[in-house]
Amino acid sequence: MAAVLEVFDAIPLGAYMAIVNELRGRVHQRHALAGILTGASAEEARKAFLAAAKEEGTLLPPMTSS
């Protein structure tokens, strides 16, 4: 559970909300935020999740081909 919370802590939600606010009147706010969270923060969330999982020891070692 801590790894999941680490992912959400790594997302700069305030900055994303500022961008979404600038789009008010052009697109639905919910849709704009969803697009930002799935697109722009995907890499940040992946990095945060991997770091948290590694710290907790729940990260599996990378697969190697034999």
C-alpha positions as CSV (number, residue, x, y, z in Angstrom):
1,M,0.0,0.0,0.0
2,A,2.9,2.4,0.7
3,A,4.1,2.0,-2.8
4,V,0.8,3.1,-4.2
5,L,0.8,6.2,-2.0
6,E,4.4,7.0,-3.1
7,V,3.2,7.1,-6.7
8,F,0.4,9.6,-5.9
9,D,2.9,11.7,-3.8
10,A,5.2,11.9,-6.8
11,I,2.5,13.4,-9.1
12,P,2.7,17.2,-9.3
13,L,-1.1,17.6,-9.1
14,G,-1.1,21.3,-8.3
15,A,0.8,22.1,-11.5
16,Y,-1.5,19.9,-13.5
17,M,-4.5,21.6,-12.1
18,A,-3.1,25.0,-13.1
19,I,-2.7,23.8,-16.7
20,V,-6.3,22.3,-16.6
21,N,-7.6,25.6,-15.3
22,E,-6.1,27.4,-18.3
23,L,-8.2,25.1,-20.5
24,R,-11.4,26.1,-18.9
25,G,-14.1,26.8,-21.5
26,R,-12.3,24.9,-24.2
27,V,-12.4,21.3,-22.9
28,H,-14.1,19.5,-20.0
29,Q,-11.9,19.9,-16.9
30,R,-12.2,16.2,-16.0
31,H,-11.1,15.1,-19.5
32,A,-8.2,17.5,-19.5
33,L,-6.9,16.3,-16.1
34,A,-7.4,12.6,-17.1
35,G,-5.4,13.2,-20.3
36,I,-2.6,14.9,-18.3
37,L,-2.5,12.2,-15.7
38,T,-2.4,9.3,-18.2
39,G,0.0,10.9,-20.6
40,A,2.4,13.4,-19.0
41,S,2.7,11.7,-15.6
42,A,2.9,8.1,-16.8
43,E,6.7,8.2,-16.8
44,E,6.9,10.0,-13.4
45,A,4.4,7.6,-11.9
46,R,6.4,4.6,-13.3
47,K,9.6,5.9,-11.8
48,A,8.1,6.6,-8.4
49,F,6.4,3.1,-8.3
50,L,9.7,1.4,-9.2
51,A,11.6,3.3,-6.6
52,A,9.0,2.6,-3.9
53,A,8.8,-1.1,-4.9
54,K,12.6,-1.4,-4.9
55,E,12.8,0.2,-1.4
56,E,10.2,-2.2,0.0
57,G,11.8,-5.1,-1.7
58,T,8.8,-6.1,-3.7
59,L,10.3,-5.4,-7.1
60,L,11.0,-8.5,-9.1
61,P,14.4,-8.8,-10.7
62,P,14.4,-8.1,-14.5
63,M,13.8,-11.1,-16.7
64,T,16.8,-12.3,-18.7
65,S,16.7,-14.5,-21.8
66,S,18.7,-17.7,-21.6
